[in-house]
């Protein structure tokens, strides 16, 4: 996660926000065996940029644009560690 603000003047501010997350999604497939689930690693990215401008002490103009990045799925699926029997 990252946040950044830049003051252009006393009346104008630009703000940038970013959030990224990773997860392992558990899939249920025909090839899954009991106790050995299939995990699919994924990454999510979201960013936004905003501009705030003070027109007068009683009027503020604010604009936000949200950019949703691509959801990245790794093509190599991972299996959970196999159990070993002694």
N, CA, C and O atoms as a GROMACS GRO file, in nm:
protein
  344
    1UNK      N    1   0.084  -0.115   0.000
    1UNK     CA    2   0.000   0.000   0.000
    1UNK      C    3   0.090   0.123   0.000
    1UNK      O    4   0.192   0.126   0.068
    2UNK      N    5   0.050   0.224  -0.078
    2UNK     CA    6   0.127   0.348  -0.082
    2UNK      C    7   0.031   0.465  -0.099
    2UNK      O    8  -0.066   0.457  -0.174
    3UNK      N    9   0.059   0.572  -0.029
    3UNK     CA   10  -0.018   0.695  -0.038
    3UNK      C   11   0.078   0.810  -0.061
    3UNK      O   12   0.186   0.814  -0.002
    4UNK      N   13   0.039   0.903  -0.147
    4UNK     CA   14   0.123   1.019  -0.171
    4UNK      C   15   0.038   1.142  -0.198
    4UNK      O   16  -0.058   1.136  -0.275
    5UNK      N   17   0.073   1.254  -0.136
    5UNK     CA   18   0.006   1.381  -0.157
    5UNK      C   19   0.109   1.483  -0.202
    5UNK      O   20   0.221   1.487  -0.151
    6UNK      N   21   0.070   1.566  -0.298
    6UNK     CA   22   0.159   1.670  -0.347
    6UNK      C   23   0.081   1.801  -0.348
    6UNK      O   24  -0.022   1.812  -0.415
    7UNK      N   25   0.130   1.900  -0.275
    7UNK     CA   26   0.065   2.031  -0.268
    7UNK      C   27   0.121   2.119  -0.380
    7UNK      O   28   0.238   2.159  -0.376
    8UNK      N   29   0.038   2.149  -0.478
    8UNK     CA   30   0.078   2.238  -0.585
    8UNK      C   31   0.077   2.384  -0.537
    8UNK      O   32   0.162   2.464  -0.575
    9UNK      N   33  -0.021   2.416  -0.453
    9UNK     CA   34  -0.033   2.549  -0.394
    9UNK      C   35  -0.115   2.536  -0.267
    9UNK      O   36  -0.153   2.425  -0.228
   10UNK      N   37  -0.143   2.648  -0.202
   10UNK     CA   38  -0.226   2.644  -0.082
   10UNK      C   39  -0.369   2.600  -0.114
   10UNK      O   40  -0.442   2.556  -0.025
   11UNK      N   41  -0.409   2.612  -0.239
   11UNK     CA   42  -0.547   2.582  -0.279
   11UNK      C   43  -0.560   2.456  -0.365
   11UNK      O   44  -0.672   2.416  -0.395
   12UNK      N   45  -0.449   2.394  -0.404
   12UNK     CA   46  -0.456   2.280  -0.494
   12UNK      C   47  -0.369   2.165  -0.444
   12UNK      O   48  -0.251   2.184  -0.414
   13UNK      N   49  -0.429   2.044  -0.434
   13UNK     CA   50  -0.358   1.926  -0.386
   13UNK      C   51  -0.386   1.808  -0.479
   13UNK      O   52  -0.500   1.786  -0.520
   14UNK      N   53  -0.282   1.732  -0.512
   14UNK     CA   54  -0.296   1.609  -0.590
   14UNK      C   55  -0.261   1.492  -0.498
   14UNK      O   56  -0.161   1.495  -0.426
   15UNK      N   57  -0.345   1.388  -0.500
   15UNK     CA   58  -0.325   1.271  -0.415
   15UNK      C   59  -0.322   1.145  -0.501
   15UNK      O   60  -0.399   1.131  -0.596
   16UNK      N   61  -0.232   1.054  -0.466
   16UNK     CA   62  -0.218   0.927  -0.537
   16UNK      C   63  -0.225   0.814  -0.434
   16UNK      O   64  -0.159   0.822  -0.330
   17UNK      N   65  -0.303   0.711  -0.462
   17UNK     CA   66  -0.318   0.596  -0.373
   17UNK      C   67  -0.294   0.468  -0.454
   17UNK      O   68  -0.331   0.459  -0.571
   18UNK      N   69  -0.232   0.368  -0.389
   18UNK     CA   70  -0.208   0.238  -0.453
   18UNK      C   71  -0.225   0.128  -0.349
   18UNK      O   72  -0.181   0.142  -0.235
   19UNK      N   73  -0.289   0.020  -0.390
   19UNK     CA   74  -0.304  -0.097  -0.304
   19UNK      C   75  -0.281  -0.221  -0.388
   19UNK      O   76  -0.341  -0.236  -0.495
   20UNK      N   77  -0.196  -0.310  -0.341
   20UNK     CA   78  -0.170  -0.437  -0.408
   20UNK      C   79  -0.180  -0.551  -0.309
   20UNK      O   80  -0.137  -0.539  -0.194
   21UNK      N   81  -0.236  -0.663  -0.353
   21UNK     CA   82  -0.252  -0.778  -0.265
   21UNK      C   83  -0.230  -0.906  -0.343
   21UNK      O   84  -0.256  -0.912  -0.463
   22UNK      N   85  -0.184  -1.008  -0.274
   22UNK     CA   86  -0.170  -1.141  -0.333
   22UNK      C   87  -0.252  -1.240  -0.252
   22UNK      O   88  -0.277  -1.220  -0.133
   23UNK      N   89  -0.294  -1.344  -0.318
   23UNK     CA   90  -0.370  -1.448  -0.248
   23UNK      C   91  -0.349  -1.581  -0.317
   23UNK      O   92  -0.305  -1.586  -0.432
   24UNK      N   93  -0.380  -1.686  -0.249
   24UNK     CA   94  -0.382  -1.822  -0.304
   24UNK      C   95  -0.525  -1.871  -0.300
   24UNK      O   96  -0.579  -1.897  -0.192
   25UNK      N   97  -0.587  -1.883  -0.414
   25UNK     CA   98  -0.725  -1.928  -0.423
   25UNK      C   99  -0.725  -2.080  -0.427
   25UNK      O  100  -0.652  -2.141  -0.505
   26UNK      N  101  -0.807  -2.141  -0.342
   26UNK     CA  102  -0.816  -2.287  -0.341
   26UNK      C  103  -0.923  -2.329  -0.442
   26UNK      O  104  -1.037  -2.285  -0.434
   27UNK      N  105  -0.884  -2.414  -0.534
   27UNK     CA  106  -0.974  -2.461  -0.638
   27UNK      C  107  -1.023  -2.602  -0.607
   27UNK      O  108  -0.948  -2.684  -0.554
   28UNK      N  109  -1.145  -2.628  -0.641
   28UNK     CA  110  -1.199  -2.764  -0.634
   28UNK      C  111  -1.214  -2.812  -0.777
   28UNK      O  112  -1.295  -2.759  -0.853
   29UNK      N  113  -1.139  -2.912  -0.812
   29UNK     CA  114  -1.143  -2.965  -0.949
   29UNK      C  115  -1.163  -3.115  -0.945
   29UNK      O  116  -1.164  -3.177  -0.839
   30UNK      N  117  -1.179  -3.172  -1.062
   30UNK     CA  118  -1.194  -3.317  -1.071
   30UNK      C  119  -1.064  -3.389  -1.036
   30UNK      O  120  -1.065  -3.505  -0.996
   31UNK      N  121  -0.950  -3.318  -1.051
   31UNK     CA  122  -0.820  -3.382  -1.031
   31UNK      C  123  -0.768  -3.367  -0.888
   31UNK      O  124  -0.660  -3.416  -0.855
   32UNK      N  125  -0.845  -3.300  -0.804
   32UNK     CA  126  -0.802  -3.279  -0.666
   32UNK      C  127  -0.823  -3.406  -0.584
   32UNK      O  128  -0.926  -3.473  -0.597
   33UNK      N  129  -0.728  -3.440  -0.502
   33UNK     CA  130  -0.744  -3.554  -0.414
   33UNK      C  131  -0.770  -3.504  -0.272
   33UNK      O  132  -0.733  -3.392  -0.239
   34UNK      N  133  -0.832  -3.583  -0.192
   34UNK     CA  134  -0.867  -3.545  -0.057
   34UNK      C  135  -0.739  -3.515   0.022
   34UNK      O  136  -0.647  -3.596   0.025
   35UNK      N  137  -0.734  -3.399   0.086
   35UNK     CA  138  -0.619  -3.361   0.164
   35UNK      C  139  -0.505  -3.302   0.083
   35UNK      O  140  -0.399  -3.272   0.138
   36UNK      N  141  -0.525  -3.284  -0.045
   36UNK     CA  142  -0.421  -3.229  -0.132
   36UNK      C  143  -0.486  -3.126  -0.226
   36UNK      O  144  -0.496  -3.150  -0.346
   37UNK      N  145  -0.529  -3.010  -0.172
   37UNK     CA  146  -0.600  -2.912  -0.255
   37UNK      C  147  -0.509  -2.843  -0.354
   37UNK      O  148  -0.387  -2.841  -0.337
   38UNK      N  149  -0.567  -2.787  -0.458
   38UNK     CA  150  -0.495  -2.716  -0.562
   38UNK      C  151  -0.508  -2.565  -0.535
   38UNK      O  152  -0.619  -2.515  -0.517
   39UNK      N  153  -0.395  -2.493  -0.532
   39UNK     CA  154  -0.395  -2.349  -0.505
   39UNK      C  155  -0.352  -2.274  -0.631
   39UNK      O  156  -0.259  -2.314  -0.701
   40UNK      N  157  -0.421  -2.164  -0.658
   40UNK     CA  158  -0.390  -2.079  -0.774
   40UNK      C  159  -0.346  -1.942  -0.722
   40UNK      O  160  -0.429  -1.868  -0.671
   41UNK      N  161  -0.216  -1.906  -0.734
   41UNK     CA  162  -0.170  -1.776  -0.687
   41UNK      C  163  -0.223  -1.662  -0.775
   41UNK      O  164  -0.220  -1.671  -0.897
   42UNK      N  165  -0.272  -1.555  -0.711
   42UNK     CA  166  -0.326  -1.440  -0.783
   42UNK      C  167  -0.274  -1.311  -0.722
   42UNK      O  168  -0.234  -1.308  -0.606
   43UNK      N  169  -0.275  -1.203  -0.801
   43UNK     CA  170  -0.233  -1.071  -0.755
   43UNK      C  171  -0.337  -0.968  -0.801
   43UNK      O  172  -0.384  -0.972  -0.914
   44UNK      N  173  -0.371  -0.875  -0.711
   44UNK     CA  174  -0.470  -0.772  -0.739
   44UNK      C  175  -0.406  -0.634  -0.718
   44UNK      O  176  -0.334  -0.614  -0.620
   45UNK      N  177  -0.431  -0.541  -0.810
   45UNK     CA  178  -0.377  -0.406  -0.802
   45UNK      C  179  -0.489  -0.305  -0.822
   45UNK      O  180  -0.571  -0.319  -0.913
   46UNK      N  181  -0.493  -0.203  -0.737
   46UNK     CA  182  -0.589  -0.093  -0.748
   46UNK      C  183  -0.515   0.037  -0.722
   46UNK      O  184  -0.439   0.047  -0.626
   47UNK      N  185  -0.537   0.137  -0.807
   47UNK     CA  186  -0.474   0.267  -0.790
   47UNK      C  187  -0.578   0.376  -0.811
   47UNK      O  188  -0.677   0.356  -0.882
   48UNK      N  189  -0.556   0.491  -0.749
   48UNK     CA  190  -0.646   0.605  -0.769
   48UNK      C  191  -0.564   0.734  -0.765
   48UNK      O  192  -0.459   0.741  -0.701
   49UNK      N  193  -0.616   0.833  -0.834
   49UNK     CA  194  -0.554   0.965  -0.834
   49UNK      C  195  -0.664   1.068  -0.815
   49UNK      O  196  -0.774   1.054  -0.869
   50UNK      N  197  -0.635   1.170  -0.737
   50UNK     CA  198  -0.735   1.270  -0.707
   50UNK      C  199  -0.677   1.410  -0.708
   50UNK      O  200  -0.558   1.430  -0.684
   51UNK      N  201  -0.762   1.507  -0.737
   51UNK     CA  202  -0.723   1.647  -0.738
   51UNK      C  203  -0.827   1.725  -0.658
   51UNK      O  204  -0.947   1.715  -0.685
   52UNK      N  205  -0.782   1.801  -0.561
   52UNK     CA  206  -0.869   1.885  -0.479
   52UNK      C  207  -0.828   2.030  -0.500
   52UNK      O  208  -0.711   2.065  -0.483
   53UNK      N  209  -0.925   2.113  -0.536
   53UNK     CA  210  -0.898   2.255  -0.559
   53UNK      C  211  -0.999   2.337  -0.480
   53UNK      O  212  -1.120   2.316  -0.492
   54UNK      N  213  -0.949   2.430  -0.398
   54UNK     CA  214  -1.035   2.517  -0.318
   54UNK      C  215  -1.064   2.642  -0.399
   54UNK      O  216  -0.975   2.724  -0.422
   55UNK      N  217  -1.190   2.656  -0.442
   55UNK     CA  218  -1.230   2.772  -0.522
   55UNK      C  219  -1.250   2.896  -0.435
   55UNK      O  220  -1.208   3.006  -0.470
   56UNK      N  221  -1.315   2.876  -0.321
   56UNK     CA  222  -1.340   2.984  -0.225
   56UNK      C  223  -1.353   2.919  -0.088
   56UNK      O  224  -1.358   2.797  -0.079
   57UNK      N  225  -1.360   2.998   0.020
   57UNK     CA  226  -1.374   2.936   0.152
   57UNK      C  227  -1.499   2.850   0.168
   57UNK      O  228  -1.507   2.767   0.259
   58UNK      N  229  -1.597   2.869   0.079
   58UNK     CA  230  -1.722   2.793   0.090
   58UNK      C  231  -1.742   2.695  -0.025
   58UNK      O  232  -1.845   2.627  -0.031
   59UNK      N  233  -1.646   2.685  -0.118
   59UNK     CA  234  -1.664   2.598  -0.234
   59UNK      C  235  -1.534   2.522  -0.264
   59UNK      O  236  -1.427   2.581  -0.278
   60UNK      N  237  -1.547   2.388  -0.275
   60UNK     CA  238  -1.434   2.300  -0.302
   60UNK      C  239  -1.469   2.213  -0.422
   60UNK      O  240  -1.579   2.160  -0.432
   61UNK      N  241  -1.374   2.199  -0.513
   61UNK     CA  242  -1.390   2.111  -0.627
   61UNK      C  243  -1.297   1.992  -0.607
   61UNK      O  244  -1.177   2.009  -0.587
   62UNK      N  245  -1.354   1.870  -0.611
   62UNK     CA  246  -1.274   1.750  -0.588
   62UNK      C  247  -1.304   1.648  -0.698
   62UNK      O  248  -1.420   1.626  -0.733
   63UNK      N  249  -1.197   1.586  -0.751
   63UNK     CA  250  -1.210   1.486  -0.857
   63UNK      C  251  -1.127   1.365  -0.818
   63UNK      O  252  -1.012   1.379  -0.777
   64UNK      N  253  -1.185   1.244  -0.831
   64UNK     CA  254  -1.114   1.119  -0.806
   64UNK      C  255  -1.134   1.026  -0.924
   64UNK      O  256  -1.245   1.013  -0.976
   65UNK      N  257  -1.028   0.962  -0.964
   65UNK     CA  258  -1.035   0.861  -1.070
   65UNK      C  259  -0.975   0.732  -1.015
   65UNK      O  260  -0.861   0.731  -0.968
   66UNK      N  261  -1.050   0.624  -1.022
   66UNK     CA  262  -1.004   0.495  -0.972
   66UNK      C  263  -0.961   0.410  -1.091
   66UNK      O  264  -1.034   0.395  -1.189
   67UNK      N  265  -0.841   0.356  -1.081
   67UNK     CA  266  -0.786   0.270  -1.186
   67UNK      C  267  -0.772   0.130  -1.126
   67UNK      O  268  -0.692   0.109  -1.035
   68UNK      N  269  -0.848   0.037  -1.178
   68UNK     CA  270  -0.839  -0.100  -1.129
   68UNK      C  271  -0.747  -0.176  -1.223
   68UNK      O  272  -0.776  -0.194  -1.341
   69UNK      N  273  -0.637  -0.218  -1.169
   69UNK     CA  274  -0.537  -0.287  -1.250
   69UNK      C  275  -0.580  -0.428  -1.283
   69UNK      O  276  -0.682  -0.476  -1.234
   70UNK      N  277  -0.504  -0.493  -1.366
   70UNK     CA  278  -0.539  -0.630  -1.404
   70UNK      C  279  -0.522  -0.727  -1.288
   70UNK      O  280  -0.433  -0.711  -1.204
   71UNK      N  281  -0.607  -0.826  -1.285
   71UNK     CA  282  -0.592  -0.935  -1.190
   71UNK      C  283  -0.498  -1.036  -1.255
   71UNK      O  284  -0.530  -1.096  -1.357
   72UNK      N  285  -0.384  -1.054  -1.194
   72UNK     CA  286  -0.285  -1.144  -1.253
   72UNK      C  287  -0.295  -1.281  -1.191
   72UNK      O  288  -0.292  -1.296  -1.068
   73UNK      N  289  -0.307  -1.381  -1.275
   73UNK     CA  290  -0.311  -1.519  -1.229
   73UNK      C  291  -0.186  -1.589  -1.279
   73UNK      O  292  -0.157  -1.588  -1.398
   74UNK      N  293  -0.114  -1.649  -1.188
   74UNK     CA  294   0.005  -1.724  -1.225
   74UNK      C  295  -0.040  -1.855  -1.291
   74UNK      O  296  -0.130  -1.922  -1.240
   75UNK      N  297   0.020  -1.890  -1.402
   75UNK     CA  298  -0.025  -2.007  -1.476
   75UNK      C  299   0.020  -2.138  -1.414
   75UNK      O  300  -0.031  -2.244  -1.451
   76UNK      N  301   0.113  -2.133  -1.321
   76UNK     CA  302   0.156  -2.258  -1.257
   76UNK      C  303   0.081  -2.276  -1.126
   76UNK      O  304   0.102  -2.201  -1.031
   77UNK      N  305  -0.004  -2.373  -1.122
   77UNK     CA  306  -0.079  -2.402  -1.001
   77UNK      C  307   0.009  -2.479  -0.904
   77UNK      O  308   0.095  -2.557  -0.945
   78UNK      N  309  -0.012  -2.456  -0.776
   78UNK     CA  310   0.068  -2.524  -0.674
   78UNK      C  311  -0.021  -2.617  -0.592
   78UNK      O  312  -0.135  -2.584  -0.559
   79UNK      N  313   0.032  -2.730  -0.562
   79UNK     CA  314  -0.038  -2.822  -0.472
   79UNK      C  315   0.017  -2.803  -0.332
   79UNK      O  316   0.133  -2.765  -0.313
   80UNK      N  317  -0.066  -2.829  -0.234
   80UNK     CA  318  -0.019  -2.820  -0.096
   80UNK      C  319   0.082  -2.933  -0.072
   80UNK      O  320   0.080  -3.034  -0.143
   81UNK      N  321   0.169  -2.916   0.027
   81UNK     CA  322   0.268  -3.022   0.052
   81UNK      C  323   0.202  -3.156   0.079
   81UNK      O  324   0.104  -3.164   0.154
   82UNK      N  325   0.254  -3.259   0.017
   82UNK     CA  326   0.198  -3.394   0.037
   82UNK      C  327   0.230  -3.445   0.176
   82UNK      O  328   0.330  -3.409   0.237
   83UNK      N  329   0.144  -3.528   0.222
   83UNK     CA  330   0.167  -3.590   0.354
   83UNK      C  331   0.266  -3.706   0.338
   83UNK      O  332   0.267  -3.776   0.237
   84UNK      N  333   0.346  -3.723   0.437
   84UNK     CA  334   0.438  -3.836   0.436
   84UNK      C  335   0.396  -3.932   0.546
   84UNK      O  336   0.358  -3.890   0.655
   85UNK      N  337   0.405  -4.057   0.518
   85UNK     CA  338   0.367  -4.160   0.615
   85UNK      C  339   0.494  -4.229   0.665
   85UNK      O  340   0.581  -4.268   0.587
   86UNK      N  341   0.502  -4.244   0.794
   86UNK     CA  342   0.620  -4.309   0.852
   86UNK      C  343   0.598  -4.456   0.865
   86UNK      O  344   0.686  -4.528   0.913
   0.00000   0.00000   0.00000
